Amino acid sequence: MLFRSQKIATKIYVLSKYLGILLFPKDLRADYSYNQIPFLQLSDSRFLLSLVLHAGIVALAVYLFVRKKNLALFFLLFYLAHLFLISNLAVEIGTTFSERLVYICSFPYCVFLAWGILGAMKWLSHISLNARRAILLSFLVLLAIPSAMTVDRKSTRLNSSHLVISYAVFCLKKK
């Protein structure tokens, strides 16, 4: 029997899975249906980590509001609002988890990533131009790795039957 606390713990945990897909798009699947995401207890460390992480993101939003950093606040609230819509916390949307739902959240993620790179380059302005170029190149290489992994998966999405077969094989390997 599934308890309400397990449902809430699992829904909060799924929020961290969405963030994980944005940070490192590995093992993307067409469907996360029955028995793909385990139900968690409130004492599970994965739930607690996700809860603390997202409480920190909300605290960051409050901080940005107080400091009147409106542009950053807008993008953070854009991320949180869309995440709330797909979280199943307010309304059951008919699916536990789906990578296609987090697509809109990738927009503020990319904006923050660009701001982070620009901020790091500004912070490192006291070092030589060649060193800054090397650091920027390192960032680009780090970004290229998950991008290449995503492009590599394109072969599993050639057509519907190929996608279903590759997904079934992947699910069987996970067990």
C-alpha positions as CSV (number, residue, x, y, z in Angstrom):
1,M,0.0,0.0,0.0
2,L,1.3,3.4,-1.0
3,F,1.3,6.1,1.7
4,R,0.9,9.8,1.1
5,S,4.3,10.4,2.7
6,Q,5.9,8.1,0.1
7,K,4.1,9.9,-2.7
8,I,5.4,13.3,-1.5
9,A,8.9,12.0,-0.9
10,T,9.0,10.5,-4.4
11,K,7.7,13.7,-6.0
12,I,10.3,15.8,-4.3
13,Y,13.0,13.3,-5.3
14,V,11.8,13.6,-9.0
15,L,12.6,17.3,-8.8
16,S,16.2,16.5,-8.4
17,K,16.1,14.1,-11.3
18,Y,14.9,16.9,-13.5
19,L,17.8,19.1,-12.3
20,G,20.1,16.2,-12.9
21,I,18.9,15.8,-16.5
22,L,19.7,19.5,-17.1
23,L,23.2,19.2,-15.6
24,F,24.1,15.9,-17.2
25,P,21.8,14.5,-19.8
26,K,22.8,10.8,-19.4
27,D,20.5,7.8,-19.8
28,L,17.7,9.7,-21.4
29,R,14.6,7.6,-21.9
30,A,11.4,7.9,-23.8
31,D,9.2,6.7,-21.0
32,Y,9.5,6.5,-17.2
33,S,6.5,4.3,-16.5
34,Y,5.8,1.6,-14.0
35,N,8.7,0.6,-11.7
36,Q,11.3,3.0,-13.2
37,I,11.4,5.4,-10.3
38,P,11.2,3.7,-6.8
39,F,8.9,5.0,-4.1
40,L,10.9,6.6,-1.3
41,Q,10.4,7.1,2.4
42,L,10.7,10.4,4.1
43,S,13.9,9.2,5.7
44,D,15.6,8.3,2.4
45,S,18.7,10.4,1.7
46,R,17.8,11.0,-1.9
47,F,14.5,12.7,-0.8
48,L,16.3,14.7,1.9
49,L,19.0,15.9,-0.5
50,S,16.4,17.0,-3.1
51,L,14.4,18.8,-0.4
52,V,17.5,20.6,0.9
53,L,18.6,21.5,-2.6
54,H,15.3,22.9,-3.7
55,A,14.8,24.7,-0.4
56,G,18.1,26.3,-1.1
57,I,16.9,27.3,-4.6
58,V,13.8,28.9,-3.0
59,A,16.0,30.7,-0.4
60,L,18.1,32.0,-3.3
61,A,15.0,33.4,-4.9
62,V,14.1,35.2,-1.7
63,Y,17.6,36.5,-1.5
64,L,17.4,37.8,-5.1
65,F,14.1,39.4,-4.3
66,V,15.5,41.2,-1.2
67,R,18.6,42.3,-3.1
68,K,16.4,43.5,-6.0
69,K,18.2,41.4,-8.6
70,N,15.1,41.3,-10.8
71,L,16.6,39.7,-13.9
72,A,18.1,36.8,-12.1
73,L,15.0,36.5,-10.0
74,F,12.9,36.3,-13.1
75,F,14.8,33.4,-14.6
76,L,15.0,31.6,-11.3
77,L,11.2,32.0,-10.8
78,F,10.7,30.9,-14.4
79,Y,12.5,27.7,-13.6
80,L,10.7,27.1,-10.3
81,A,7.3,27.9,-11.7
82,H,7.6,25.5,-14.6
83,L,9.2,22.9,-12.3
84,F,6.2,23.2,-10.0
85,L,3.8,22.7,-12.9
86,I,5.4,19.4,-13.9
87,S,6.1,18.2,-10.3
88,N,2.8,16.5,-9.6
89,L,2.7,18.4,-6.3
90,A,-0.3,20.5,-7.1
91,V,-2.0,18.5,-9.8
92,E,-1.4,14.9,-11.0
93,I,-0.3,15.4,-14.6
94,G,-0.6,11.7,-15.6
95,T,3.1,10.8,-15.7
96,T,5.7,10.4,-12.9
97,F,8.6,11.8,-14.8
98,S,9.5,12.6,-18.4
99,E,12.5,14.3,-19.8
100,R,10.4,16.2,-22.4
101,L,8.7,18.1,-19.6
102,V,11.9,19.7,-18.4
103,Y,12.7,21.2,-21.8
104,I,11.3,24.6,-20.9
105,C,13.4,24.6,-17.7
106,S,16.5,24.4,-19.9
107,F,16.0,28.0,-21.0
108,P,16.8,29.6,-17.6
109,Y,19.4,27.0,-17.0
110,C,21.2,28.1,-20.2
111,V,20.9,31.7,-19.1
112,F,22.4,31.0,-15.7
113,L,25.2,29.0,-17.3
114,A,26.1,31.9,-19.6
115,W,26.0,34.4,-16.7
116,G,28.2,32.0,-14.7
117,I,30.7,31.8,-17.5
118,L,30.7,35.6,-18.1
119,G,30.9,36.2,-14.3
120,A,33.9,33.9,-14.0
121,M,35.6,35.6,-16.9
122,K,35.0,39.0,-15.3
123,W,36.2,37.7,-11.9
124,L,39.4,36.4,-13.6
125,S,40.1,39.6,-15.5
126,H,43.2,40.2,-13.6
127,I,45.0,37.2,-15.1
128,S,46.5,37.1,-18.6
129,L,44.4,36.8,-21.7
130,N,45.9,33.4,-22.6
131,A,45.0,32.0,-19.2
132,R,41.4,33.3,-19.6
133,R,41.2,31.7,-23.0
134,A,42.4,28.4,-21.5
135,I,39.8,28.6,-18.8
136,L,37.0,29.4,-21.3
137,L,38.2,26.5,-23.5
138,S,38.0,24.2,-20.4
139,F,34.4,25.3,-19.8
140,L,33.6,24.6,-23.4
141,V,35.1,21.1,-23.2
142,L,33.1,20.4,-20.1
143,L,29.9,21.5,-21.9
144,A,30.8,19.5,-24.9
145,I,30.9,16.2,-23.1
146,P,27.2,16.1,-22.1
147,S,26.3,17.6,-25.5
148,A,28.1,14.8,-27.3
149,M,26.4,12.2,-25.1
150,T,23.1,13.6,-26.1
151,V,23.9,13.7,-29.8
152,D,25.3,10.1,-29.5
153,R,21.8,9.0,-28.4
154,K,20.3,10.2,-31.6
155,S,20.8,6.8,-33.1
156,T,18.3,5.3,-30.7
157,R,15.6,7.7,-31.9
158,L,15.7,6.8,-35.6
159,N,12.0,5.7,-35.7
160,S,9.3,4.6,-33.2
161,S,10.1,0.9,-33.2
162,H,13.8,1.4,-32.8
163,L,13.1,3.8,-29.9
164,V,10.8,1.3,-28.1
165,I,13.3,-1.6,-28.6
166,S,16.3,0.4,-27.3
167,Y,14.2,1.6,-24.3
168,A,13.2,-2.0,-23.5
169,V,16.8,-3.1,-23.7
170,F,17.8,-0.2,-21.4
171,C,15.1,-1.0,-18.8
172,L,16.1,-4.7,-18.7
173,K,19.8,-3.8,-18.2
174,K,18.8,-1.6,-15.2
175,K,17.2,-4.5,-13.3
